Amino acid sequence: MNSRIFLLLTHSAAGGLPLGVIVTTSESQNTIAAGLKLLQSILPGDAFYGRGVLGPKVVMTDDCKALRQALQNVFPQTTSLLCVFHVLQAMWRWLWDSHHGVPKGDRQWLLDILKKMVYDMSPEELEASYHQALQDPAVLKHQQYRDHLTAVFAQRKDWAICLRTGLPTRGNDTNNFVESAMRVLKDSIFHR
Ligand SMILES: *[C@@H]1O[C@H](CO)[C@@H](O)[C@H](O)[C@H]1NC(C)=O
């Protein structure tokens, strides 16, 4: 039927716990928002620890613009985070993209620069890592990477683990359990 499926899960002591499923005919922002609004309309008042239609305190997604904007639109008071695994994976793909002309020997080093920033323990350490990166000889060699890193750093609220304190992520900084839930759906339900 060429439908798209969006699984909403939360972490729990027993792993990924399903909260909702949205089946759509497109991945546009408006369509996803319409699906989220339908879901919102059936939430009981005590959903999300009494937040009800305000929705969850935090959501974590891959870096999908339509999905993030739809969530923002329907749940404006929700903090939106990116899965750090996908942030690092996106950087790895960026480094391997031949358009960016990064020599093979430099890719791991340049990835590690971002990885360090993702896992830095404090906002001060994060700032220091960034300023140190801008002076790094390998970074100075690659203007495109430097620009890209600057753009990624501007979004640090979405991925830096040290900026997540106070949010109930409870150590869940990736959404990889969604991948396994997706696989169960494809294998066991769709027999693909
Ligand atoms: C994710 O959260 C659940 C419960 O909130 C917890 O049991 C689990 O250990 C966390 N996972 C990680 C990787 O910290």
The ligand as an ORCA input file, in Angstrom:
! r2SCAN-3c Opt
* xyz 0 1
  C      17.058      3.766     29.408
  O      16.031      3.967     30.356
  C      15.590      2.802     31.011
  C      14.408      3.132     31.931
  O      14.093      4.452     31.986
  C      16.723      2.191     31.789
  O      16.299      0.991     32.419
  C      17.871      1.886     30.837
  O      18.989      1.418     31.555
  C      18.272      3.150     30.065
  N      19.243      2.787     29.041
  C      20.487      3.257     29.066
  C      21.353      2.840     27.913
  O      20.913      3.947     29.951
*
